[in-house]
Amino acid sequence: MGAVNKEIFDQALTLPVDARVRLIEKLLGSLNVPTQKDVDELWAREAERRVLQIEKKEVDLVSGEEVFAEIRKKHRG
């Protein structure tokens, strides 16, 4: 870590917790990655899509017992 980066980091650590949280949020936002809100919305949409598929009988449902039995069989060797 360069001297300037260390100085900025050390200064950031002296900020009150709420200011550090805002700084973290701004830094994460600058990375252009999805926010938790974005992720939650995407999962909600996916869940709704899957429910519709089930209601329209577009997918075959498999019981959890069958899924785990297949996993155990596959990894038994």
N, C-alpha and C positions, 0 to 999 in steps of 0.2 A: 504494500500500500504506500503510495507516494506521500510525501510530507503534507501537501495540500489536502489530499484525500483524508489523511489521518486527522488533520486539524478540523475539517468539516465534520467528520464522524464524531470526534470528541465533543465538538460544540453541540451536535445533534443530541448526544447523550445527556447534555445538561438541561435540555428543554423539559418542560412539564409533560406528563404522560399524554394529555390531550393534544398538545402541540406535536409530539412525536407521532401520534396516531395519524393526525392530519398530514404530516410530512410523509409518512409511509404510504398513505392513500394516494397522495400526489405522485410519489415516485412510482408506485405500482401502476397508476393510471398512465404514466408516461411510457410504460413498456408496451402499451397497446395490447394487453392481455384481457380476457374476459373477467368481469367483476363477479363476485358471488351472486349478485342479483341477476346478471346475465346467465350464469350457469343454472341458477334455480329456474329461471324462465324457460330455458332450453329443456331442462328435465321435465318441467310441467307439460310442455308441448309434446314431448316424447311420450310421456305417460298417457296423455289424452289420445295420441295417435294409436298407441297400443290397445287402449280400451276400445276404441272404435273398431280396430281390426278384430278384436275378440267378439264384440257385439255383432259384427257383420259375418262372423265365422270365416274370416279370411286366413286364419292361422289355426294350426293344430296345437292344442294345449297338451303339455306333458306334466305329469305330477312331479312334485319334488322328490318323492321316493324313487321314481324312475330315473330322474336326472342323477341323483347321488349314487344309485346302483350302477349306472353306466360309468360314472367317474371312478368308483371303486374298482370296477372291472377293468377299466382302461389302465389304471395305475398299479394294479396288482402285479402286472408283469407278464 
